[in-house]
């Protein structure tokens, strides 16, 4: 497997919707707000990650299980609230 890259697995939000780049999500357990960004590292891992520089959050999206995050909007579009 040397030389092959790993892609971050897709994750679904609480409604079953696949989380995409630039989605704004809230962790239903911690209430932290995060932006979904595209990322890669020197080990060949690439894909979507969560980011919040103010709160010091930065990790691969697939560390969150399906149903833990809630999409509340998208930074490229608008708020999807009630």
Secondary structure as the mmCIF struct_conf table of DSSP 4:
data_model
#
loop_
_struct_conf.conf_type_id
_struct_conf.id
_struct_conf.beg_label_comp_id
_struct_conf.beg_label_asym_id
_struct_conf.beg_label_seq_id
_struct_conf.end_label_comp_id
_struct_conf.end_label_asym_id
_struct_conf.end_label_seq_id
TURN_TY1_P TURN_TY1_P1 UNK A 2 UNK A 3
STRN STRN1 UNK A 6 UNK A 7
HELX_LH_PP_P HELX_LH_PP_P1 UNK A 8 UNK A 10
STRN STRN2 UNK A 12 UNK A 12
TURN_TY1_P TURN_TY1_P2 UNK A 14 UNK A 15
BEND BEND1 UNK A 16 UNK A 16
HELX_LH_PP_P HELX_LH_PP_P2 UNK A 17 UNK A 17
STRN STRN3 UNK A 18 UNK A 18
HELX_LH_PP_P HELX_LH_PP_P3 UNK A 19 UNK A 19
TURN_TY1_P TURN_TY1_P3 UNK A 21 UNK A 22
STRN STRN4 UNK A 23 UNK A 27
TURN_TY1_P TURN_TY1_P4 UNK A 28 UNK A 30
STRN STRN5 UNK A 33 UNK A 40
TURN_TY1_P TURN_TY1_P5 UNK A 42 UNK A 43
BEND BEND2 UNK A 44 UNK A 44
STRN STRN6 UNK A 45 UNK A 52
TURN_TY1_P TURN_TY1_P6 UNK A 53 UNK A 56
STRN STRN7 UNK A 57 UNK A 60
HELX_RH_3T_P HELX_RH_3T_P1 UNK A 61 UNK A 63
BEND BEND3 UNK A 64 UNK A 64
HELX_LH_PP_P HELX_LH_PP_P4 UNK A 65 UNK A 65
TURN_TY1_P TURN_TY1_P7 UNK A 66 UNK A 67
BEND BEND4 UNK A 68 UNK A 68
STRN STRN8 UNK A 69 UNK A 74
TURN_TY1_P TURN_TY1_P8 UNK A 75 UNK A 76
BEND BEND5 UNK A 77 UNK A 77
STRN STRN9 UNK A 79 UNK A 79
#
